Amino acid sequence: MGTGVLVLVASAVLACGGLAGFLVRAGRREAEAEKARLAEEARVRAVRSMEKVWSLQPLEFEEYVADLCRRDGCTGVRRVGAANDLGADVTGRLPDGRKLVVQCKRYAKHRTVGSPDLQKFNGTARSEHGADVPLFVASCKFTKQARAFAARHGLVLVDVDLLGFWNSGTPLTALLDLDIGRSGTNRKLAPDD
């Protein structure tokens, strides 16, 4: 009877080990599914929150961007956009001290920002305003050519998708490190989206 008990105990241990392994794998799958669900939920909230942004007037949009910069620890933030602003709508300093110069375009969601707008901004951001970080923020998408130009010239682009995440709490410093040449999409949004 001693051998039978040992076999029974060994079988029970193996069964418990198998059950534990199954439960661990199931828990991982459930955690991954929850992570994906939360990411999708954040994306949907970001897009919904953009409805308010699209209703802003251009000067209100510039102040909105300035407020986001302030929220994320930028100092000396000023909305300077006006006629003859030479491409600077907002200026300030990032938390690490680098000078930030921002061009803001509040366009309808189905429009795009093309390379000519970025070329103008690139021509003045550093030379006229002394930008360490030239940032172009748009409430729409950038064309493929604009994204390629920005990547070649070290311009930071925040399109409608990234703006939605910035609006929802993602800090500006996290957006600065993204490679706009390879991230996101340049497909226009439909007017109904």
Number of C-alpha atoms within 10 A of each C-alpha: 6 7 8 9 10 11 12 12 12 12 12 12 12 12 12 12 12 12 12 12 12 12 12 12 12 12 12 12 12 12 12 12 12 12 12 12 12 12 12 12 11 15 17 13 15 21 19 13 16 19 13 9 20 17 13 15 12 15 17 14 22 24 21 17 24 22 15 20 27 19 13 16 16 23 18 13 21 18 19 18 20 11 8 7 12 16 25 25 24 22 25 21 21 21 14 10 11 14 21 25 27 29 24 24 20 21 21 17 20 15 19 22 23 16 18 12 14 22 14 12 21 22 12 18 24 16 9 12 16 14 21 17 19 27 25 25 24 26 26 25 29 28 18 17 16 23 26 15 19 24 16 10 12 15 22 22 28 25 22 25 19 23 26 24 22 21 20 16 13 15 16 22 16 9 17 16 9 15 16 22 18 10 9 16 15 17 14 14 15 10 9 6 9
